[in-house]
Amino acid sequence: MTAAVAASVDSSHALTRERRDHPSLDIPWPYATVLVVAGFLVVAVALLVTAWGGASRQADPRDQVLWLNLAVLAVSVLGAGCAVWLLVGRRSVTARSRQAQQAIVLALGLDRGPDAVASATGLVTAAGLTRRHHVDCPLMSGRSPLPTGGELDSCGVCGS
């Protein structure tokens, strides 16, 4: 092995070790998921190569249908592997985004609860609502309150 190749291999192993040990360089997929997806890809490639080899030995197109079906199965396995890859990555990125948002809110001291959001009139609304409510209105449960003035119609439940 030449010195350049050895240095390249050593640096790639160092980078892999650094990514594994340093959380800010971590990939959004757990290593178990990477192995599962790699398994899907290996199976798909094996099926595809088998189908290609089998179909190439058949001269009659009717005899190639079985091999074509195997190739379609291989592409389906490949698609399933990619779907798992994207789904797990999306969930991981969403969870990390939420953690980052919560950290920013806590760092800036913006986490004051729904009572701090209420305007001087004590009335709030939420995204998509067309009426004003008291903070403790049952229609506001589970929603993020936004301050409002008297420009919206009053709620029929809490009587704001």
C-alpha positions in Angstrom: 0.0 0.0 0.0 1.4 3.4 -0.9 1.9 6.1 1.6 -0.9 8.3 0.0 -3.4 5.5 0.1 -2.5 4.7 3.7 -2.8 8.3 4.7 -6.2 8.5 3.0 -7.5 5.3 4.8 -6.2 6.6 8.1 -7.9 10.0 7.6 -11.2 8.4 6.6 -11.1 6.2 9.7 -10.3 9.3 11.8 -13.2 11.1 10.3 -15.5 8.2 11.0 -14.3 8.0 14.6 -14.6 11.8 14.9 -18.2 11.7 13.6 -19.1 8.9 16.0 -17.5 10.6 19.0 -18.4 14.2 18.3 -22.2 14.9 18.6 -22.2 18.0 16.4 -20.8 16.0 13.5 -23.3 13.1 14.0 -25.5 12.0 11.1 -29.2 12.1 11.6 -29.5 8.3 11.2 -28.7 5.8 14.0 -26.0 3.4 13.0 -28.5 0.5 13.3 -30.7 2.1 10.6 -27.7 2.6 8.4 -27.0 -1.1 8.6 -30.7 -2.0 7.9 -30.8 0.2 4.9 -27.5 -1.2 3.7 -29.0 -4.6 4.0 -31.9 -3.5 1.9 -29.6 -2.2 -0.8 -27.4 -5.3 -0.8 -30.5 -7.5 -1.2 -31.9 -5.3 -4.0 -28.6 -5.3 -5.9 -28.3 -9.1 -5.5 -31.8 -9.6 -6.8 -31.2 -7.2 -9.7 -28.0 -8.8 -10.8 -29.6 -12.3 -10.6 -32.6 -11.1 -12.7 -30.2 -9.5 -15.2 -28.1 -12.7 -15.4 -31.2 -14.9 -15.7 -32.9 -12.8 -18.4 -29.7 -12.5 -20.4 -29.6 -16.3 -20.9 -33.2 -16.4 -22.3 -33.8 -15.7 -25.9 -37.6 -15.8 -25.9 -39.2 -12.8 -24.3 -41.9 -15.0 -22.7 -39.1 -16.8 -20.8 -37.8 -13.4 -19.5 -41.1 -12.5 -17.7 -40.0 -14.4 -14.6 -36.7 -12.5 -14.5 -38.5 -9.2 -15.1 -40.7 -9.9 -12.1 -37.6 -10.5 -10.0 -36.2 -7.2 -11.2 -39.4 -5.4 -10.3 -39.1 -7.0 -6.8 -35.5 -5.8 -6.6 -36.6 -2.2 -7.4 -39.4 -2.5 -4.8 -36.9 -3.7 -2.1 -34.7 -0.8 -3.1 -37.6 1.7 -2.8 -38.5 0.2 0.6 -34.9 0.7 1.8 -34.9 4.3 0.6 -38.3 5.0 2.2 -36.9 3.7 5.6 -33.9 5.9 5.1 -35.9 9.0 4.4 -38.5 8.4 7.1 -36.0 7.8 9.9 -33.9 10.8 8.8 -36.9 13.0 8.7 -38.0 12.0 12.2 -34.5 12.5 13.5 -34.2 15.9 11.9 -37.6 17.0 13.2 -36.7 15.9 16.8 -33.4 17.7 16.6 -35.1 20.8 15.3 -37.5 20.8 18.2 -34.7 20.3 20.7 -32.9 23.3 19.1 -36.0 25.5 19.2 -36.6 24.6 22.9 -33.0 25.4 23.7 -33.2 28.7 22.0 -36.5 29.6 23.8 -35.0 28.7 27.1 -31.7 30.5 26.5 -33.6 33.7 25.5 -36.0 33.4 28.4 -39.1 33.4 26.2 -40.7 30.4 27.9 -43.2 32.3 30.0 -46.3 30.3 29.5 -49.8 31.3 28.2 -50.5 33.8 30.9 -47.5 36.0 29.8 -48.9 36.1 26.3 -52.2 37.5 27.2 -52.5 41.1 26.2 -53.4 44.0 28.5 -57.1 43.0 28.0 -56.4 39.5 29.1 -57.6 38.1 25.8 -55.8 35.7 23.4 -56.4 33.9 20.2 -54.5 31.2 18.3 -53.5 30.6 14.7 -56.5 29.8 12.6 -59.1 31.0 15.1 -61.4 33.9 14.3 -62.6 34.8 17.9 -60.9 36.1 21.1 -60.8 34.0 24.2 -59.8 34.1 27.8 -56.5 32.3 28.6 -58.3 29.5 30.5 -61.0 29.0 27.8 -61.5 25.3 27.0 -61.3 26.1 23.2 -57.7 27.3 23.8 -56.5 24.1 25.4 -53.6 22.5 23.4 -53.1 25.7 21.3 -50.3 28.2 21.3 -51.9 31.5 22.5 -51.3 34.8 20.7 -52.1 38.2 22.1 -55.1 40.0 20.6 -57.1 43.1 21.2 -60.7 43.8 20.7 -60.7 43.5 16.9 -62.0 39.9 16.9 -65.5 38.7 17.8 -66.0 37.3 21.3 -66.0 33.6 22.1 -69.4 32.1 22.9 -68.0 29.6 25.3 -65.9 31.7 27.7 -67.8 35.0 27.0 -64.8 37.1 26.4 
